Amino acid sequence: MLKFLGLFLIFSNMLFATQTLKLDIVTGEKGGTYYEFGQDIASVVSAEVKVNNISTGGTIENLLGLVEDKYNGFIIVQDDVLNYIRVNKRNSLKLIKKFKKNATPDNLEALISNIKVVFPLYAEEVHVLVKKDGDIKKISDLNGKKINVGSKLGGSRLTGAIILSIASVKAEKFHYENKDAINKLLNGDIDAVILVGGAPLKFLEKMDKETNLTLLSIQSKDLDGYYYNSVIKASTYPWLENNVKTYATRSVLITTASSTSLTCAAKKRTVEAILKSLKKLKDYEHKKWEQVTPSLEVKGWSREKCVAPIIEKWSKEKAKMKKIMKKIKNP
């Protein structure tokens, strides 16, 4: 009997090893930082895991995908939106019902309880774009204006709405894709564009130095405490002439509790690859990798059990190595 059991386990492991592991990474618009991070992650994961970087409209669409159980893997979202659905369940349900009519309080609760954090990623700066030669100089000047707040399914929509509401700004809101919105701003069809993303945003970084764009400072006592204080430096974009004070939310890599051993294995291999390649990613890929600290927790959310031990072990090893290096420098 024991011999049979041993042969069965060996056969099972061989069968498991021959299967290609698959993992979705649900990100955002192509050209955005979410999508770039998805590409970076896919580039460091070994061939044993087939990573599918799925481009979407952004955070809200990604969370709707969780409601519908569309994805099998990791999802990137903004933490302000993530916390909004946890704290403001009634309004969240209204928002979800705009896109999923049969959503109920029960399946919203199920969604929230099933969300697990992998680890936080980086700060996402709030960009408020206006024309350089325009008359909008401060956040109150946006009152009564035409403002693009991102796609209907993106996190910028909710962040923009929260910021405008707290700042007591009433405006006509539009939901064009970011590149279309920039063109409409430059053509005078709208007055401002609010978008949230890890600076530098590639499509803004590629714009000419003479482009008639600037960023509006949105520092306000009314907004302090809701978001992180941040600064977008003049060197971030060729057309930006001065440092701009703004706010930031944070992107988070999330998932749902693993339902199969194969899904769990794919998550483990992917997290191991990210941790192993973190220095390389910080040195050679998107600048925002410098802000990624996998050991950090996200308040109000628990970590996915499949990957928690891996991250904990990595964190302890990093802390131990830091102590050793400190002793070498200060014997």
N, C-alpha and C positions, 0 to 999 in steps of 0.2 A: 504493500500500500504506500509506504513512504517513498519507495523507488518510483512508483507510478506518479506520485505527487511531484517528486523532483523533476521527472521528465516533462510533466505538464507545465511546470513553472518555466523550465528552460525553453520549451516550445513557445509559450506565451510571450516571453521576453524577446525571442527571435522574431516572432510575428510583429510585435510592437515596434521593434527596431527597424523593420523593413517598411513600415508605413511612413509616408511623408506627412510631417506635421504642418498644419495650416493655421495661419493667424491673420485676422483682419486688423488693420490699424486705420481707424476712421478719423479723418483729419478735417480738412476744410478746402477752401478754394485753391486751385493751382496758382502758384506764385505767392501764396501766403505762408506764414511761418509754420502753421500747423502742418501743411502739406510738405514743406521742406523737412520738418522733423520726421515725418513719416518716411520720407525717402532716405534720410540719414539712418534711421533705425533699420530699415530694410537692407541697407548697404553693409551693416556690420553683423547681421544675423547669418549664421552658417547655412549651407545649402539644405540642411536637414529640416529647416522650417521655411515653408513657402509663405512669404509675407505679402499681403495684398493691401496696398495703400489706397484707401477709398476716399476720393475727393467728394466733399459735400458743401452745402451752403453754410455750415458752421455749427455752433454749439447746440442751438435749438433742434436743428435737424438730427444731430447726433443723439440727443436725448430722446427724440421721437423714435429713432431707430431702436433704442433700448426698450421703449414701450411696446414696439411691435416685434421685439426679439429678432431683429434682422441681422445682427452682427455676431461674429464669433471671435472675440479677441479684445483689443484695446481701443479706447476711444479718448480723444482729447477734447476737453471742455474748459470753459472759464469757471473759476471758482465762485464768482459772484452769482452766476446763473445757477450753479450747482446748489449753493446755499439758499438761493431764492426759492427753489422748488421745495426745499426742506422746511423753510420758515413760513412761506406764503403759499400754503397748499391750495387754498381756494382760488387765488389768482392764477396759480400755475395750472390748475385744472381747466380754467377758462382758456388760457393760452393753448394748452394741448388740444382742447376741443375744437379750436379753429382749424386744426389739421387732422384730427382724429376724433370724429363725432361721437363714437361709442365709448370714449374714455370715461371712467368712473372713479370716484374717490378710492374704491378698493384697489383698482389696478395702479393708481398713482402711488398709493401706500406700498403696494408690492414692488413697484419700480424703485422707490426710494430705499426700501429695506434691502433690495437686491444689489444696489450700487456699492461697489468696493473700490477703494483707491489703490493704485499701484504706487505712484509717488508723484509729488508736485514737480512741475517743470520750470517755468520761468515767468518773469513779470511781463504782462501785456499792457503796453502803454495806450492810453486813450489819446488818439490823434483827432484834433478838431481842425480841419483844413478850411481855410478861407482864402480869398484872393488877396495877394500882397498889396495891391493898390486899392483895395476896397475900404469900406467905412466900418467894418466890424473889427473892433479892437479889444473887446472884453466880452465875457460870457453873457452879460445882460443885453448886449447888442443883438443877440440871437432871437430876442423876443419878437414874435410875429413874422419871422423869416421862414424860408423854405429850406429844410434841412434833410439831408439823406442820412439815415441811421443804419444802413446796411441791409442786406437781404432779409426777407421775412423769417428765414430760418437760421439766421446768424446770431451770435451772442451780442454783437454790437447793437442790435436792435433793442435788447433789454437794457444793456448798460447805458446806451444813449438816453433811453426813456427815463431811467432812474436818475441820471445826472441832470437832465433838463427839469425833471420834476422837483428835485431837491433844490435846484437853483431858481425855482419859480419862473422858468422860461416856458412860454407857450409858443409852439411853432407848428407849421404844417410839415408833416413827416413823409418822407419818400423811402422806397426800398429798392433802389437800383443796385446792380452789382457794382463793386468798388471802382473798377476802371471806367465804367459808363458814368458813374457819379462824378468822378474827377473831370471828365470831359464836359459834363453839364455845368459843373461849377465854373470852369474856365470860360465857358460860353455864356455864362450869366443866367442859365435856366434855373439854377438853385443858388442858395447863398452860402451854404456850408455843408461839409461832409464830416460825420462822426464815424470813426472806425476804430476798432480795438485790435491790436496785434503787436507781437514782439518786434520792436524796432531793432534793426532796420527792416521795413517791409520792402521786399525786392522790387515791386513794380513802382514804388515811390523813389527808391534808391536809384533807379535807372533813368529817372526824369532829368531833363536838361537843367543846368544851373540857372538859365534865364527863365525858367518856368514861373508863371505868375501865381505862385502858391506860397503860403506861409502857414504856420501852426499857431493857433490861438492858445494863450495861457488860460487855464481854467481853474487856477487855484482859488478857492473860496472857503470861508469858514463854515459855510453850510454843508460843504462836501467833506470836510475833514472828519475822519473816523469811519467813513463808509468805504474808502479805497486807500491804497498805499500812495504816499507822496512820491513823485518821480520827476525826473528831468530828461527831456530829449535834447541831447547836445546838438549844437549847430553842425558839427562834423558828421552827424548821422545821415543827412541828406544834402546833396549838392546845392539845392535851391534854398536851404534854410540858413538864414543869416545870423540868428542869435539862439542861445539856449532857451528852451521853453519849459516852464514849470507845468506839470500836468499830474494826472493820477494814473494808477495802474491797478489792474486786477492780476490774477495769476492763473496760468493754464495748469491743468491737472490731467494726468494720465489715469483714466479709470477703467473699470471692467465690471463684469457681473460675476457672481459666484460661479465657479467652474462646475459644469454639469457632467463632464466626462473626463476620464484619465488622459485622453489624447489632448483635449483642450488645455488641461492643467500642464501637461508636458510642454506644449507649445509656448505657453506663457512663461514657464520656468526657463526654457532655452533662450527665449527672447530677452528676458530680464538679465540673465547671466551674460548674454552677449553685450547688452548695453553697458552693464557695470564694468565688464572687462575692457570695453572700448571707450570708456568715458573720457579718458585723457586724450585719446586720439580725436574724439568728437569735439572736445573743447578746443583742441589745437587747430583742427583743419576744417571743421564744418561750420554751421551757422553760429554766429557770435553768442547767441542766447544759450548755447550749451554750457557756457561759463557759469550760468546761474543755477544749473541743475544740481540739486543736493538730494539724492534719493532717500537719505535717512530721515528727512523731515516728514512730519505727519501733517494731515489736513484735519483741522478741528471739526469735530462733528461726524467724521466718517472713519470707518475701520478699513484696515488694509486687507487685500485679497489673501486668503490663507495659503494659496498655492505658492505665492512669491514672498510672503512675509519672512520666512526663515532665511531665504537667500539674501534679502536686503539687510536683515539683522546681522547675519554673519559678516557681510561685506562692511557694514558700518563699524563693527567691532574691530575688524582687521585694519580699517582705515584709522580708527582712533589709536590703536596699538602702535601702528607705524608712525603716527604723528608724535606720540610720546617718545619713541626711539629717536626720531630725527631731532626732536627738541633737546634730548640728552646729548646727542652728537654735537649739536651747535653750542650747547651750554654745559660742558662736562663738569 
